[in-house]
Amino acid sequence: MKQYLFKIFNDKEYGFNHEKFEFRIPSLRVSLISRCNERCFYCHNEGISKKMPSVIQTGDIINTIYLLREFGLKKVKFTGGEPLLFKDLKNLLYKIKHIADVKLFITTNGTLIKKRIKDLSPNIINKVSVSLDTLEPDVYKYITGENLLGEVITGLNMLKRNGYNVEINNLLLKGLNTSKKCLNNMIDYCAENGFDLQFIEMSDKTSKPFYSKYYADPYKILQKGGLHFKKDKSNDRQFFKIKRSQITLCKNVSDVCESSRERCGGLRLLPNGVLKNFLY
């Protein structure tokens, strides 16, 4: 059994120490669908084949969450593919809130927010994370294969007006969005709009040619923007506050540390209904 599924503690009630093991599943990451409406060149699709059949239904997800409550489930994050392509999303969100006291998060590319905003609610979703690697239309199209930056910005404006807690996920890509100008533009955009900003280190699960070409050392790159993150294995969630925004650095999940076990520990539910551990 994976180490992160256990909580080891000392029972001091009886005047001596011994280890007890309590089975814990703090979080569940649900890949609602394997399809996506963009074609980001770096996408590893969370280790899921894009041809994987998407057969899970709302009832399957509800039953899984209901059962996992008994094991300390506190957080559910919806991903894809593109989760806003999941047709029964509104029904799913409302049902979960009625059966479980868990925090709900959703990670999206943002292109469908305008179409699906009526199916979402800031009273149900604790945070919407939007993948946005650049504010430059030509670079955006190069990265995603689609000319949809305008739709993303429109969607973000709608989230802001409706009171959502928003976080921007920005993957650092050498030569594409790592100049001082690009970094400062993204930081300023998030600070002005009150969005949190998470810079992300490229996963080593990315195909080797792209990884070799575009990997950027996050510590060196972010210094250009005046963000001097320290290499501290006891704290992988250092942050800076700029106006109303919190700026963090997300390290590669293969390099998780002591402080990230609560976040990176748990289970993943795939579109074909299979449960597996968090890592790929």
C-alpha positions, 0 to 999 in steps of 0.5 A: 500500500502506498505510504501516503495513504497512512497517517502514523501517529503516537497514542500517548493516552496509555503512557507509552508510544506505539504506531497506529495506522489509519487509512486516509484518502485526503483527496480525489482527482476526477478526470471527467472526460478524456477529450479536450477541445485544444491540442497543447503540444506539451500535454501528457493528459495526466497520463491518460490516453486521449483514446480512453473511453469516457464511460463514467457517469454522474452516479459512479462519481457520486458513489465513489465520493460517498464511499470515500467520505469514510476515509477522510475525503476532504477535497475533490478536483475535476480535470480532464481532458477538458472537464467543461465538456462533461455534459452533466456537470451542473447536476454532478456539482449540486449532488456532491454538495448534498451528500458530502462536506468536501471542497470542490475544485475544477481545472479548465482551459477556460475556453468554455466558461462563457458557455457553461457559466450557468452550470457553475456556482461560486457557492459550490466551487471553491476554486476555478483553476484556468490554464493560461500560459501566455497573454500573446495571441500568436504564442497562445495559438502555437501552444494550444493549436487553437485561436481561443485566447479571446474566449479565455479572457472573456471567461475569466472576466465572467468568473471575476464578475460572478465572485469566483475564486480564480487561480491562473496556472502558467506552465513555464516554457523556455523561449515562449513565456519566460522573458522578463516582459512575459512574466511581468505581464502575467503577474500584472494581469493577475494582480490587477484582476485579483487572480492567484497565479501558480507558475508550474514546472514542466512535468518530466512526463512530457514527451522527450523532444518537447521536454528537452526543448522547452524545459525551464528551470523555474528558480532561475526564470522567476528571478527575472520577475523578481520572485526569488523562490528558495529551494526548500524541501520542507516547504514546496508552497512558498508564495509572494503577495502582490496586491490581492494575488498570491503567487506560488511555484508548483514543482514537478510532482515527481519531486514532491516533498514532506509538505506536499503529501496532503496535496499530492496524496490521494486517488484518481478516478479515470474516465473509464472508471478505474481508480488509481493512485495520484501519481501517473 
